[in-house]
Amino acid sequence: MKLFINGQSISIETDEPTLLVALQCYLTPDQQQQSFAVALNGNFVSKTDYPQTSVNRGDSVDVLFPIQGG
């Protein structure tokens, strides 16, 4: 199944595609340990909901990492 994460097309192969699985396919292990926010089709998803949030073909996921600055 193909979906988009940060505008990049990715394919995930699983019987039960969830947001958690998609993020594990896209993010490096180091990135997975960092703080980040996720929106699925423009709607914020809480980290506690990743395992049970289903993703569908063509969905758009945005992963946002905090930046330092001032």
C-alpha positions in Angstrom: 0.0 0.0 0.0 1.3 3.5 -0.8 0.9 6.6 1.2 2.7 9.9 1.6 4.8 10.9 4.6 6.1 14.5 4.4 5.3 14.5 0.7 7.4 11.4 0.0 5.6 8.3 -1.4 6.3 5.2 0.7 5.0 1.6 0.5 4.1 -0.5 3.5 3.3 -4.2 3.3 1.2 -5.4 6.2 -2.3 -6.9 6.7 -3.2 -4.2 9.3 -1.6 -0.9 8.2 -1.4 1.5 11.2 0.2 4.9 11.7 2.7 3.2 14.0 3.8 0.8 11.2 4.0 3.6 8.7 6.2 5.7 11.0 8.5 2.7 11.8 9.0 2.3 8.0 9.7 5.9 7.4 11.7 7.2 10.5 15.2 6.1 11.4 15.6 4.5 14.9 17.1 7.7 16.1 14.2 9.8 14.8 11.8 7.4 16.5 13.3 8.3 19.9 12.9 12.0 19.4 9.9 14.2 20.1 7.7 14.9 17.1 4.1 15.6 16.2 2.1 13.8 13.6 -0.9 14.8 11.5 -2.9 12.3 9.4 -4.7 14.0 6.5 -4.3 17.3 8.3 -5.6 16.1 11.7 -3.3 15.8 14.7 -2.9 12.3 16.1 -1.8 11.7 19.7 1.2 9.4 20.2 -0.9 7.1 22.3 -3.2 6.6 19.3 -0.5 5.6 16.7 -0.9 1.8 17.2 -4.7 1.8 16.6 -4.9 4.5 14.0 -5.5 2.9 10.6 -3.9 4.4 7.5 -5.3 3.9 4.0 -3.9 4.0 0.5 -3.1 7.6 -0.5 -3.3 9.0 3.0 -1.0 12.0 3.8 1.1 11.9 7.0 3.0 15.0 8.2 5.8 14.4 10.8 7.0 17.6 12.5 10.1 17.8 14.6 10.6 20.8 16.9 13.4 23.2 15.9 15.6 25.3 18.1 16.0 29.0 17.5 15.2 32.4 18.6 
